[in-house]
Amino acid sequence: MPEIATVRVRQDWLEKMLKTHRTMTSFAEKLGIEKSTVSRQASGKSEASPRFIGAVMTKFAIDFDDAFDVTIEEVAQRRARIVTRPTGKRVIEAQEPAA
């Protein structure tokens, strides 16, 4: 089965933010996004969209790696829809070639 790299929010970071903001609604308001988007991130059902990543990176002074993971997921195509399934693999940063 083919695999792709995708971005997922780090659950430990998200749980910390939800505790800090007390509700998904207040956290979503802070980010300027819908509560349903935060809910999908919290459940792990959705990969992080560019809009979600952008909201996090502009509203919080945080490094990308502290809030997000790049993971490898298996891809299956069902009819006209592509379905991803997490493999549990993390992408390791590419090493700089020796000069």
Secondary structure in CASP SS format (residue, H / E / C, confidence):
PFRMAT SS
TARGET T0000
AUTHOR 0000-0000-0000
METHOD secondary structure of the structure
MODEL  1
M C 1.00
P C 1.00
E E 1.00
I E 1.00
A E 1.00
T E 1.00
V E 1.00
R E 1.00
V E 1.00
R C 1.00
Q H 1.00
D H 1.00
W H 1.00
L H 1.00
E H 1.00
K H 1.00
M H 1.00
L H 1.00
K H 1.00
T H 1.00
H H 1.00
R C 1.00
T C 1.00
M H 1.00
T H 1.00
S H 1.00
F H 1.00
A H 1.00
E H 1.00
K H 1.00
L H 1.00
G C 1.00
I C 1.00
E C 1.00
K H 1.00
S H 1.00
T H 1.00
V H 1.00
S H 1.00
R H 1.00
Q H 1.00
A H 1.00
S H 1.00
G C 1.00
K C 1.00
S C 1.00
E C 1.00
A C 1.00
S C 1.00
P H 1.00
R H 1.00
F H 1.00
I H 1.00
G H 1.00
A H 1.00
V H 1.00
M H 1.00
T H 1.00
K H 1.00
F C 1.00
A C 1.00
I C 1.00
D C 1.00
F H 1.00
D H 1.00
D H 1.00
A H 1.00
F E 1.00
D E 1.00
V E 1.00
T E 1.00
I E 1.00
E E 1.00
E E 1.00
V E 1.00
A E 1.00
Q E 1.00
R E 1.00
R C 1.00
A C 1.00
R E 1.00
I E 1.00
V E 1.00
T E 1.00
R E 1.00
P E 1.00
T E 1.00
G E 1.00
K E 1.00
R E 1.00
V C 1.00
I C 1.00
E C 1.00
A C 1.00
Q C 1.00
E C 1.00
P C 1.00
A C 1.00
A C 1.00
END
